[in-house]
Amino acid sequence: MGGAVLEPNMSGPAALEMQKILTRLGFPTPVAGTHDGQSVKALTAFQEAYGVAQNGRLGPTTLGVLRRAQNCSVTYLTAA
């Protein structure tokens, strides 16, 4: 995914990669390579959850947050 904006109804490798990441992060969408209505809904839910402008577009800000979210790991500590 480059620096361009992925608009609704666009398709291609960037849409496919975004859908895979969203699904892994718990925002399921069909992984079909087209930024369709279901994909827009999943991305908008992600944007809301992560405090990004909710516009259903994958621009530079949302892309940066999406990449950081996919690289995060959480370790749960239990009381001894």
PyMOL Python script that loads the backbone (N, CA, C, O; Angstrom):
from pymol import cmd

cmd.read_pdbstr("""\
ATOM      1  N   MET A   1       0.848  -1.178   0.000  1.00  0.00           N
ATOM      2  CA  MET A   1       0.000   0.000   0.000  1.00  0.00           C
ATOM      3  C   MET A   1       0.886   1.231   0.000  1.00  0.00           C
ATOM      4  O   MET A   1       1.767   1.375   0.847  1.00  0.00           O
ATOM      5  N   GLY A   2       0.652   2.093  -0.930  1.00  0.00           N
ATOM      6  CA  GLY A   2       1.457   3.292  -1.061  1.00  0.00           C
ATOM      7  C   GLY A   2       0.816   4.484  -0.370  1.00  0.00           C
ATOM      8  O   GLY A   2       0.009   4.313   0.544  1.00  0.00           O
ATOM      9  N   GLY A   3       1.168   5.690  -0.800  1.00  0.00           N
ATOM     10  CA  GLY A   3       0.669   6.897  -0.176  1.00  0.00           C
ATOM     11  C   GLY A   3      -0.609   7.423  -0.773  1.00  0.00           C
ATOM     12  O   GLY A   3      -1.128   8.429  -0.289  1.00  0.00           O
ATOM     13  N   ALA A   4      -1.148   6.791  -1.809  1.00  0.00           N
ATOM     14  CA  ALA A   4      -2.369   7.255  -2.446  1.00  0.00           C
ATOM     15  C   ALA A   4      -3.578   6.915  -1.584  1.00  0.00           C
ATOM     16  O   ALA A   4      -3.486   6.130  -0.641  1.00  0.00           O
ATOM     17  N   VAL A   5      -4.692   7.510  -1.917  1.00  0.00           N
ATOM     18  CA  VAL A   5      -5.928   7.262  -1.189  1.00  0.00           C
ATOM     19  C   VAL A   5      -6.700   6.146  -1.872  1.00  0.00           C
ATOM     20  O   VAL A   5      -6.866   6.142  -3.092  1.00  0.00           O
ATOM     21  N   LEU A   6      -7.172   5.194  -1.064  1.00  0.00           N
ATOM     22  CA  LEU A   6      -8.028   4.128  -1.568  1.00  0.00           C
ATOM     23  C   LEU A   6      -9.461   4.546  -1.295  1.00  0.00           C
ATOM     24  O   LEU A   6      -9.900   4.576  -0.145  1.00  0.00           O
ATOM     25  N   GLU A   7     -10.182   4.865  -2.348  1.00  0.00           N
ATOM     26  CA  GLU A   7     -11.559   5.331  -2.252  1.00  0.00           C
ATOM     27  C   GLU A   7     -12.516   4.146  -2.332  1.00  0.00           C
ATOM     28  O   GLU A   7     -12.153   3.088  -2.847  1.00  0.00           O
ATOM     29  N   PRO A   8     -13.747   4.320  -1.821  1.00  0.00           N
ATOM     30  CA  PRO A   8     -14.756   3.277  -1.998  1.00  0.00           C
ATOM     31  C   PRO A   8     -14.926   2.923  -3.472  1.00  0.00           C
ATOM     32  O   PRO A   8     -14.847   3.785  -4.348  1.00  0.00           O
ATOM     33  N   ASN A   9     -15.159   1.648  -3.724  1.00  0.00           N
ATOM     34  CA  ASN A   9     -15.361   1.051  -5.044  1.00  0.00           C
ATOM     35  C   ASN A   9     -14.087   0.874  -5.855  1.00  0.00           C
ATOM     36  O   ASN A   9     -14.145   0.392  -6.986  1.00  0.00           O
ATOM     37  N   MET A  10     -12.946   1.250  -5.311  1.00  0.00           N
ATOM     38  CA  MET A  10     -11.686   0.979  -5.996  1.00  0.00           C
ATOM     39  C   MET A  10     -11.294  -0.467  -5.703  1.00  0.00           C
ATOM     40  O   MET A  10     -11.709  -1.035  -4.692  1.00  0.00           O
ATOM     41  N   SER A  11     -10.508  -1.048  -6.572  1.00  0.00           N
ATOM     42  CA  SER A  11     -10.069  -2.417  -6.351  1.00  0.00           C
ATOM     43  C   SER A  11      -8.598  -2.545  -6.686  1.00  0.00           C
ATOM     44  O   SER A  11      -8.004  -1.670  -7.315  1.00  0.00           O
ATOM     45  N   GLY A  12      -8.020  -3.660  -6.249  1.00  0.00           N
ATOM     46  CA  GLY A  12      -6.626  -3.928  -6.530  1.00  0.00           C
ATOM     47  C   GLY A  12      -5.902  -4.456  -5.311  1.00  0.00           C
ATOM     48  O   GLY A  12      -6.523  -4.752  -4.290  1.00  0.00           O
ATOM     49  N   PRO A  13      -4.592  -4.575  -5.417  1.00  0.00           N
ATOM     50  CA  PRO A  13      -3.785  -5.144  -4.334  1.00  0.00           C
ATOM     51  C   PRO A  13      -3.894  -4.375  -3.017  1.00  0.00           C
ATOM     52  O   PRO A  13      -3.874  -4.987  -1.948  1.00  0.00           O
ATOM     53  N   ALA A  14      -4.007  -3.062  -3.074  1.00  0.00           N
ATOM     54  CA  ALA A  14      -4.108  -2.272  -1.835  1.00  0.00           C
ATOM     55  C   ALA A  14      -5.401  -2.599  -1.096  1.00  0.00           C
ATOM     56  O   ALA A  14      -5.402  -2.721   0.129  1.00  0.00           O
ATOM     57  N   ALA A  15      -6.487  -2.740  -1.826  1.00  0.00           N
ATOM     58  CA  ALA A  15      -7.766  -3.093  -1.207  1.00  0.00           C
ATOM     59  C   ALA A  15      -7.683  -4.485  -0.586  1.00  0.00           C
ATOM     60  O   ALA A  15      -8.183  -4.711   0.516  1.00  0.00           O
ATOM     61  N   LEU A  16      -7.063  -5.398  -1.285  1.00  0.00           N
ATOM     62  CA  LEU A  16      -6.916  -6.765  -0.796  1.00  0.00           C
ATOM     63  C   LEU A  16      -6.098  -6.800   0.497  1.00  0.00           C
ATOM     64  O   LEU A  16      -6.482  -7.463   1.461  1.00  0.00           O
ATOM     65  N   GLU A  17      -4.980  -6.091   0.512  1.00  0.00           N
ATOM     66  CA  GLU A  17      -4.128  -6.055   1.701  1.00  0.00           C
ATOM     67  C   GLU A  17      -4.863  -5.410   2.877  1.00  0.00           C
ATOM     68  O   GLU A  17      -4.798  -5.907   4.001  1.00  0.00           O
ATOM     69  N   MET A  18      -5.558  -4.311   2.618  1.00  0.00           N
ATOM     70  CA  MET A  18      -6.313  -3.639   3.670  1.00  0.00           C
ATOM     71  C   MET A  18      -7.360  -4.580   4.260  1.00  0.00           C
ATOM     72  O   MET A  18      -7.522  -4.631   5.479  1.00  0.00           O
ATOM     73  N   GLN A  19      -8.063  -5.313   3.426  1.00  0.00           N
ATOM     74  CA  GLN A  19      -9.099  -6.237   3.890  1.00  0.00           C
ATOM     75  C   GLN A  19      -8.506  -7.350   4.748  1.00  0.00           C
ATOM     76  O   GLN A  19      -9.104  -7.743   5.750  1.00  0.00           O
ATOM     77  N   LYS A  20      -7.363  -7.850   4.373  1.00  0.00           N
ATOM     78  CA  LYS A  20      -6.707  -8.896   5.166  1.00  0.00           C
ATOM     79  C   LYS A  20      -6.332  -8.368   6.544  1.00  0.00           C
ATOM     80  O   LYS A  20      -6.548  -9.039   7.554  1.00  0.00           O
ATOM     81  N   ILE A  21      -5.771  -7.163   6.582  1.00  0.00           N
ATOM     82  CA  ILE A  21      -5.350  -6.575   7.850  1.00  0.00           C
ATOM     83  C   ILE A  21      -6.561  -6.282   8.730  1.00  0.00           C
ATOM     84  O   ILE A  21      -6.559  -6.607   9.917  1.00  0.00           O
ATOM     85  N   LEU A  22      -7.592  -5.673   8.156  1.00  0.00           N
ATOM     86  CA  LEU A  22      -8.795  -5.369   8.933  1.00  0.00           C
ATOM     87  C   LEU A  22      -9.386  -6.634   9.543  1.00  0.00           C
ATOM     88  O   LEU A  22      -9.776  -6.644  10.711  1.00  0.00           O
ATOM     89  N   THR A  23      -9.451  -7.690   8.757  1.00  0.00           N
ATOM     90  CA  THR A  23     -10.021  -8.944   9.238  1.00  0.00           C
ATOM     91  C   THR A  23      -9.184  -9.505  10.386  1.00  0.00           C
ATOM     92  O   THR A  23      -9.735  -9.963  11.388  1.00  0.00           O
ATOM     93  N   ARG A  24      -7.854  -9.472  10.248  1.00  0.00           N
ATOM     94  CA  ARG A  24      -6.973  -9.951  11.323  1.00  0.00           C
ATOM     95  C   ARG A  24      -7.137  -9.132  12.595  1.00  0.00           C
ATOM     96  O   ARG A  24      -6.979  -9.653  13.699  1.00  0.00           O
ATOM     97  N   LEU A  25      -7.452  -7.853  12.441  1.00  0.00           N
ATOM     98  CA  LEU A  25      -7.588  -6.963  13.600  1.00  0.00           C
ATOM     99  C   LEU A  25      -8.980  -7.024  14.229  1.00  0.00           C
ATOM    100  O   LEU A  25      -9.245  -6.333  15.212  1.00  0.00           O
ATOM    101  N   GLY A  26      -9.869  -7.844  13.671  1.00  0.00           N
ATOM    102  CA  GLY A  26     -11.198  -7.986  14.254  1.00  0.00           C
ATOM    103  C   GLY A  26     -12.269  -7.130  13.615  1.00  0.00           C
ATOM    104  O   GLY A  26     -13.343  -6.941  14.188  1.00  0.00           O
ATOM    105  N   PHE A  27     -11.986  -6.613  12.438  1.00  0.00           N
ATOM    106  CA  PHE A  27     -12.953  -5.841  11.669  1.00  0.00           C
ATOM    107  C   PHE A  27     -13.211  -6.606  10.372  1.00  0.00           C
ATOM    108  O   PHE A  27     -12.743  -6.203   9.307  1.00  0.00           O
ATOM    109  N   PRO A  28     -13.960  -7.719  10.463  1.00  0.00           N
ATOM    110  CA  PRO A  28     -14.079  -8.638   9.334  1.00  0.00           C
ATOM    111  C   PRO A  28     -14.768  -8.030   8.123  1.00  0.00           C
ATOM    112  O   PRO A  28     -15.737  -7.278   8.227  1.00  0.00           O
ATOM    113  N   THR A  29     -14.231  -8.386   6.991  1.00  0.00           N
ATOM    114  CA  THR A  29     -14.771  -7.987   5.702  1.00  0.00           C
ATOM    115  C   THR A  29     -14.369  -9.059   4.691  1.00  0.00           C
ATOM    116  O   THR A  29     -13.314  -9.676   4.839  1.00  0.00           O
ATOM    117  N   PRO A  30     -15.181  -9.289   3.677  1.00  0.00           N
ATOM    118  CA  PRO A  30     -14.745 -10.231   2.646  1.00  0.00           C
ATOM    119  C   PRO A  30     -13.414  -9.772   2.048  1.00  0.00           C
ATOM    120  O   PRO A  30     -13.216  -8.584   1.793  1.00  0.00           O
ATOM    121  N   VAL A  31     -12.520 -10.707   1.830  1.00  0.00           N
ATOM    122  CA  VAL A  31     -11.211 -10.400   1.260  1.00  0.00           C
ATOM    123  C   VAL A  31     -11.309 -10.691  -0.234  1.00  0.00           C
ATOM    124  O   VAL A  31     -10.945 -11.766  -0.710  1.00  0.00           O
ATOM    125  N   ALA A  32     -11.818  -9.684  -0.958  1.00  0.00           N
ATOM    126  CA  ALA A  32     -12.103  -9.856  -2.376  1.00  0.00           C
ATOM    127  C   ALA A  32     -11.317  -8.887  -3.262  1.00  0.00           C
ATOM    128  O   ALA A  32     -11.317  -9.027  -4.485  1.00  0.00           O
ATOM    129  N   GLY A  33     -10.653  -7.913  -2.653  1.00  0.00           N
ATOM    130  CA  GLY A  33      -9.852  -6.982  -3.443  1.00  0.00           C
ATOM    131  C   GLY A  33     -10.607  -5.789  -3.989  1.00  0.00           C
ATOM    132  O   GLY A  33     -10.054  -5.013  -4.768  1.00  0.00           O
ATOM    133  N   THR A  34     -11.879  -5.625  -3.590  1.00  0.00           N
ATOM    134  CA  THR A  34     -12.652  -4.458  -3.991  1.00  0.00           C
ATOM    135  C   THR A  34     -13.136  -3.759  -2.733  1.00  0.00           C
ATOM    136  O   THR A  34     -13.732  -4.391  -1.861  1.00  0.00           O
ATOM    137  N   HIS A  35     -12.889  -2.477  -2.634  1.00  0.00           N
ATOM    138  CA  HIS A  35     -13.278  -1.684  -1.458  1.00  0.00           C
ATOM    139  C   HIS A  35     -14.766  -1.356  -1.581  1.00  0.00           C
ATOM    140  O   HIS A  35     -15.161  -0.222  -1.848  1.00  0.00           O
ATOM    141  N   ASP A  36     -15.577  -2.409  -1.374  1.00  0.00           N
ATOM    142  CA  ASP A  36     -17.026  -2.311  -1.534  1.00  0.00           C
ATOM    143  C   ASP A  36     -17.697  -1.855  -0.243  1.00  0.00           C
ATOM    144  O   ASP A  36     -17.021  -1.452   0.703  1.00  0.00           O
ATOM    145  N   GLY A  37     -19.015  -1.918  -0.205  1.00  0.00           N
ATOM    146  CA  GLY A  37     -19.771  -1.457   0.954  1.00  0.00           C
ATOM    147  C   GLY A  37     -19.386  -2.137   2.251  1.00  0.00           C
ATOM    148  O   GLY A  37     -19.277  -1.469   3.279  1.00  0.00           O
ATOM    149  N   GLN A  38     -19.177  -3.451   2.236  1.00  0.00           N
ATOM    150  CA  GLN A  38     -18.789  -4.171   3.453  1.00  0.00           C
ATOM    151  C   GLN A  38     -17.394  -3.766   3.904  1.00  0.00           C
ATOM    152  O   GLN A  38     -17.130  -3.642   5.100  1.00  0.00           O
ATOM    153  N   SER A  39     -16.516  -3.563   2.953  1.00  0.00           N
ATOM    154  CA  SER A  39     -15.153  -3.139   3.255  1.00  0.00           C
ATOM    155  C   SER A  39     -15.152  -1.722   3.835  1.00  0.00           C
ATOM    156  O   SER A  39     -14.430  -1.436   4.790  1.00  0.00           O
ATOM    157  N   VAL A  40     -15.959  -0.848   3.256  1.00  0.00           N
ATOM    158  CA  VAL A  40     -16.073   0.525   3.766  1.00  0.00           C
ATOM    159  C   VAL A  40     -16.603   0.503   5.197  1.00  0.00           C
ATOM    160  O   VAL A  40     -16.118   1.247   6.049  1.00  0.00           O
ATOM    161  N   LYS A  41     -17.593  -0.344   5.464  1.00  0.00           N
ATOM    162  CA  LYS A  41     -18.163  -0.459   6.802  1.00  0.00           C
ATOM    163  C   LYS A  41     -17.105  -0.922   7.808  1.00  0.00           C
ATOM    164  O   LYS A  41     -17.013  -0.375   8.907  1.00  0.00           O
ATOM    165  N   ALA A  42     -16.311  -1.925   7.437  1.00  0.00           N
ATOM    166  CA  ALA A  42     -15.248  -2.427   8.315  1.00  0.00           C
ATOM    167  C   ALA A  42     -14.191  -1.354   8.552  1.00  0.00           C
ATOM    168  O   ALA A  42     -13.739  -1.169   9.681  1.00  0.00           O
ATOM    169  N   LEU A  43     -13.796  -0.647   7.498  1.00  0.00           N
ATOM    170  CA  LEU A  43     -12.783   0.397   7.642  1.00  0.00           C
ATOM    171  C   LEU A  43     -13.305   1.538   8.505  1.00  0.00           C
ATOM    172  O   LEU A  43     -12.568   2.073   9.333  1.00  0.00           O
ATOM    173  N   THR A  44     -14.560   1.913   8.321  1.00  0.00           N
ATOM    174  CA  THR A  44     -15.151   2.984   9.123  1.00  0.00           C
ATOM    175  C   THR A  44     -15.205   2.587  10.598  1.00  0.00           C
ATOM    176  O   THR A  44     -14.951   3.417  11.471  1.00  0.00           O
ATOM    177  N   ALA A  45     -15.533   1.326  10.882  1.00  0.00           N
ATOM    178  CA  ALA A  45     -15.532   0.840  12.266  1.00  0.00           C
ATOM    179  C   ALA A  45     -14.124   0.897  12.847  1.00  0.00           C
ATOM    180  O   ALA A  45     -13.947   1.277  14.005  1.00  0.00           O
ATOM    181  N   PHE A  46     -13.117   0.522  12.052  1.00  0.00           N
ATOM    182  CA  PHE A  46     -11.722   0.619  12.481  1.00  0.00           C
ATOM    183  C   PHE A  46     -11.373   2.079  12.781  1.00  0.00           C
ATOM    184  O   PHE A  46     -10.788   2.385  13.821  1.00  0.00           O
ATOM    185  N   GLN A  47     -11.736   2.972  11.864  1.00  0.00           N
ATOM    186  CA  GLN A  47     -11.430   4.389  12.048  1.00  0.00           C
ATOM    187  C   GLN A  47     -12.065   4.920  13.329  1.00  0.00           C
ATOM    188  O   GLN A  47     -11.438   5.681  14.066  1.00  0.00           O
ATOM    189  N   GLU A  48     -13.296   4.524  13.592  1.00  0.00           N
ATOM    190  CA  GLU A  48     -13.968   4.973  14.820  1.00  0.00           C
ATOM    191  C   GLU A  48     -13.249   4.437  16.056  1.00  0.00           C
ATOM    192  O   GLU A  48     -13.018   5.177  17.012  1.00  0.00           O
ATOM    193  N   ALA A  49     -12.899   3.165  16.036  1.00  0.00           N
ATOM    194  CA  ALA A  49     -12.239   2.536  17.178  1.00  0.00           C
ATOM    195  C   ALA A  49     -10.866   3.132  17.460  1.00  0.00           C
ATOM    196  O   ALA A  49     -10.429   3.173  18.611  1.00  0.00           O
ATOM    197  N   TYR A  50     -10.185   3.593  16.415  1.00  0.00           N
ATOM    198  CA  TYR A  50      -8.819   4.097  16.572  1.00  0.00           C
ATOM    199  C   TYR A  50      -8.731   5.622  16.501  1.00  0.00           C
ATOM    200  O   TYR A  50      -7.633   6.172  16.415  1.00  0.00           O
ATOM    201  N   GLY A  51      -9.871   6.306  16.537  1.00  0.00           N
ATOM    202  CA  GLY A  51      -9.870   7.763  16.612  1.00  0.00           C
ATOM    203  C   GLY A  51      -9.420   8.473  15.359  1.00  0.00           C
ATOM    204  O   GLY A  51      -8.836   9.555  15.423  1.00  0.00           O
ATOM    205  N   VAL A  52      -9.693   7.863  14.213  1.00  0.00           N
ATOM    206  CA  VAL A  52      -9.328   8.459  12.923  1.00  0.00           C
ATOM    207  C   VAL A  52     -10.610   8.974  12.266  1.00  0.00           C
ATOM    208  O   VAL A  52     -11.686   8.422  12.500  1.00  0.00           O
ATOM    209  N   ALA A  53     -10.509  10.012  11.456  1.00  0.00           N
ATOM    210  CA  ALA A  53     -11.683  10.537  10.749  1.00  0.00           C
ATOM    211  C   ALA A  53     -12.422   9.399  10.051  1.00  0.00           C
ATOM    212  O   ALA A  53     -11.826   8.634   9.294  1.00  0.00           O
ATOM    213  N   GLN A  54     -13.698   9.296  10.306  1.00  0.00           N
ATOM    214  CA  GLN A  54     -14.522   8.200   9.798  1.00  0.00           C
ATOM    215  C   GLN A  54     -15.081   8.557   8.424  1.00  0.00           C
ATOM    216  O   GLN A  54     -16.196   9.066   8.303  1.00  0.00           O
ATOM    217  N   ASN A  55     -14.286   8.282   7.394  1.00  0.00           N
ATOM    218  CA  ASN A  55     -14.708   8.625   6.043  1.00  0.00           C
ATOM    219  C   ASN A  55     -14.694   7.432   5.094  1.00  0.00           C
ATOM    220  O   ASN A  55     -15.029   7.582   3.919  1.00  0.00           O
ATOM    221  N   GLY A  56     -14.315   6.257   5.574  1.00  0.00           N
ATOM    222  CA  GLY A  56     -14.314   5.064   4.725  1.00  0.00           C
ATOM    223  C   GLY A  56     -13.240   5.067   3.653  1.00  0.00           C
ATOM    224  O   GLY A  56     -13.248   4.219   2.761  1.00  0.00           O
ATOM    225  N   ARG A  57     -12.319   6.012   3.736  1.00  0.00           N
ATOM    226  CA  ARG A  57     -11.227   6.112   2.769  1.00  0.00           C
ATOM    227  C   ARG A  57      -9.929   5.711   3.463  1.00  0.00           C
ATOM    228  O   ARG A  57      -9.723   6.012   4.638  1.00  0.00           O
ATOM    229  N   LEU A  58      -9.069   5.037   2.731  1.00  0.00           N
ATOM    230  CA  LEU A  58      -7.760   4.667   3.278  1.00  0.00           C
ATOM    231  C   LEU A  58      -6.733   5.657   2.751  1.00  0.00           C
ATOM    232  O   LEU A  58      -6.149   5.470   1.684  1.00  0.00           O
ATOM    233  N   GLY A  59      -6.530   6.714   3.528  1.00  0.00           N
ATOM    234  CA  GLY A  59      -5.544   7.729   3.190  1.00  0.00           C
ATOM    235  C   GLY A  59      -4.315   7.558   4.068  1.00  0.00           C
ATOM    236  O   GLY A  59      -4.218   6.587   4.818  1.00  0.00           O
ATOM    237  N   PRO A  60      -3.383   8.486   3.982  1.00  0.00           N
ATOM    238  CA  PRO A  60      -2.121   8.361   4.726  1.00  0.00           C
ATOM    239  C   PRO A  60      -2.287   8.229   6.240  1.00  0.00           C
ATOM    240  O   PRO A  60      -1.574   7.443   6.864  1.00  0.00           O
ATOM    241  N   THR A  61      -3.211   8.980   6.842  1.00  0.00           N
ATOM    242  CA  THR A  61      -3.388   8.906   8.294  1.00  0.00           C
ATOM    243  C   THR A  61      -3.933   7.547   8.706  1.00  0.00           C
ATOM    244  O   THR A  61      -3.381   6.900   9.596  1.00  0.00           O
ATOM    245  N   THR A  62      -5.021   7.105   8.061  1.00  0.00           N
ATOM    246  CA  THR A  62      -5.603   5.809   8.399  1.00  0.00           C
ATOM    247  C   THR A  62      -4.620   4.691   8.108  1.00  0.00           C
ATOM    248  O   THR A  62      -4.537   3.730   8.873  1.00  0.00           O
ATOM    249  N   LEU A  63      -3.879   4.794   7.027  1.00  0.00           N
ATOM    250  CA  LEU A  63      -2.892   3.775   6.687  1.00  0.00           C
ATOM    251  C   LEU A  63      -1.832   3.664   7.770  1.00  0.00           C
ATOM    252  O   LEU A  63      -1.449   2.558   8.150  1.00  0.00           O
ATOM    253  N   GLY A  64      -1.355   4.796   8.271  1.00  0.00           N
ATOM    254  CA  GLY A  64      -0.354   4.775   9.338  1.00  0.00           C
ATOM    255  C   GLY A  64      -0.884   4.110  10.594  1.00  0.00           C
ATOM    256  O   GLY A  64      -0.183   3.312  11.216  1.00  0.00           O
ATOM    257  N   VAL A  65      -2.113   4.429  10.974  1.00  0.00           N
ATOM    258  CA  VAL A  65      -2.718   3.826  12.164  1.00  0.00           C
ATOM    259  C   VAL A  65      -2.942   2.336  11.935  1.00  0.00           C
ATOM    260  O   VAL A  65      -2.710   1.528  12.834  1.00  0.00           O
ATOM    261  N   LEU A  66      -3.388   1.969  10.745  1.00  0.00           N
ATOM    262  CA  LEU A  66      -3.622   0.563  10.413  1.00  0.00           C
ATOM    263  C   LEU A  66      -2.322  -0.239  10.506  1.00  0.00           C
ATOM    264  O   LEU A  66      -2.307  -1.346  11.043  1.00  0.00           O
ATOM    265  N   ARG A  67      -1.250   0.318   9.989  1.00  0.00           N
ATOM    266  CA  ARG A  67       0.052  -0.374  10.052  1.00  0.00           C
ATOM    267  C   ARG A  67       0.547  -0.512  11.484  1.00  0.00           C
ATOM    268  O   ARG A  67       1.073  -1.556  11.869  1.00  0.00           O
ATOM    269  N   ARG A  68       0.375   0.557  12.281  1.00  0.00           N
ATOM    270  CA  ARG A  68       0.798   0.469  13.685  1.00  0.00           C
ATOM    271  C   ARG A  68      -0.042  -0.557  14.430  1.00  0.00           C
ATOM    272  O   ARG A  68       0.487  -1.320  15.239  1.00  0.00           O
ATOM    273  N   ALA A  69      -1.328  -0.583  14.172  1.00  0.00           N
ATOM    274  CA  ALA A  69      -2.217  -1.537  14.846  1.00  0.00           C
ATOM    275  C   ALA A  69      -1.850  -2.974  14.506  1.00  0.00           C
ATOM    276  O   ALA A  69      -1.905  -3.849  15.371  1.00  0.00           O
ATOM    277  N   GLN A  70      -1.483  -3.222  13.272  1.00  0.00           N
ATOM    278  CA  GLN A  70      -1.142  -4.597  12.884  1.00  0.00           C
ATOM    279  C   GLN A  70       0.194  -5.030  13.462  1.00  0.00           C
ATOM    280  O   GLN A  70       0.446  -6.227  13.596  1.00  0.00           O
ATOM    281  N   ASN A  71       1.053  -4.084  13.807  1.00  0.00           N
ATOM    282  CA  ASN A  71       2.362  -4.421  14.357  1.00  0.00           C
ATOM    283  C   ASN A  71       2.390  -4.451  15.872  1.00  0.00           C
ATOM    284  O   ASN A  71       3.411  -4.804  16.463  1.00  0.00           O
ATOM    285  N   CYS A  72       1.285  -4.087  16.515  1.00  0.00           N
ATOM    286  CA  CYS A  72       1.220  -4.090  17.975  1.00  0.00           C
ATOM    287  C   CYS A  72       1.062  -5.513  18.481  1.00  0.00           C
ATOM    288  O   CYS A  72       0.450  -6.364  17.835  1.00  0.00           O
ATOM    289  N   SER A  73       1.620  -5.740  19.632  1.00  0.00           N
ATOM    290  CA  SER A  73       1.385  -7.004  20.321  1.00  0.00           C
ATOM    291  C   SER A  73       1.060  -6.681  21.766  1.00  0.00           C
ATOM    292  O   SER A  73       1.571  -5.714  22.331  1.00  0.00           O
ATOM    293  N   VAL A  74       0.233  -7.472  22.337  1.00  0.00           N
ATOM    294  CA  VAL A  74      -0.187  -7.255  23.712  1.00  0.00           C
ATOM    295  C   VAL A  74       0.217  -8.480  24.526  1.00  0.00           C
ATOM    296  O   VAL A  74      -0.003  -9.619  24.115  1.00  0.00           O
ATOM    297  N   THR A  75       0.807  -8.221  25.679  1.00  0.00           N
ATOM    298  CA  THR A  75       1.162  -9.296  26.588  1.00  0.00           C
ATOM    299  C   THR A  75       0.313  -9.138  27.840  1.00  0.00           C
ATOM    300  O   THR A  75       0.324  -8.084  28.476  1.00  0.00           O
ATOM    301  N   TYR A  76      -0.405 -10.164  28.183  1.00  0.00           N
ATOM    302  CA  TYR A  76      -1.242 -10.141  29.370  1.00  0.00           C
ATOM    303  C   TYR A  76      -0.453 -10.726  30.535  1.00  0.00           C
ATOM    304  O   TYR A  76       0.099 -11.821  30.434  1.00  0.00           O
ATOM    305  N   LEU A  77      -0.405 -10.000  31.621  1.00  0.00           N
ATOM    306  CA  LEU A  77       0.282 -10.468  32.822  1.00  0.00           C
ATOM    307  C   LEU A  77      -0.764 -10.951  33.802  1.00  0.00           C
ATOM    308  O   LEU A  77      -1.818 -10.333  33.948  1.00  0.00           O
ATOM    309  N   THR A  78      -0.484 -12.025  34.457  1.00  0.00           N
ATOM    310  CA  THR A  78      -1.390 -12.538  35.471  1.00  0.00           C
ATOM    311  C   THR A  78      -0.737 -12.383  36.831  1.00  0.00           C
ATOM    312  O   THR A  78       0.485 -12.433  36.974  1.00  0.00           O
ATOM    313  N   ALA A  79      -1.588 -12.195  37.820  1.00  0.00           N
ATOM    314  CA  ALA A  79      -1.077 -12.048  39.177  1.00  0.00           C
ATOM    315  C   ALA A  79      -0.511 -13.370  39.651  1.00  0.00           C
ATOM    316  O   ALA A  79      -1.083 -14.430  39.396  1.00  0.00           O
ATOM    317  N   ALA A  80       0.617 -13.303  40.345  1.00  0.00           N
ATOM    318  CA  ALA A  80       1.265 -14.525  40.842  1.00  0.00           C
ATOM    319  C   ALA A  80       0.623 -15.028  42.107  1.00  0.00           C
ATOM    320  O   ALA A  80       1.049 -16.046  42.654  1.00  0.00           O
TER     321      ALA A  80
END
""", "prot")
cmd.dss("prot")
cmd.show_as("cartoon", "prot")
cmd.util.cbc("prot")
cmd.orient("prot")
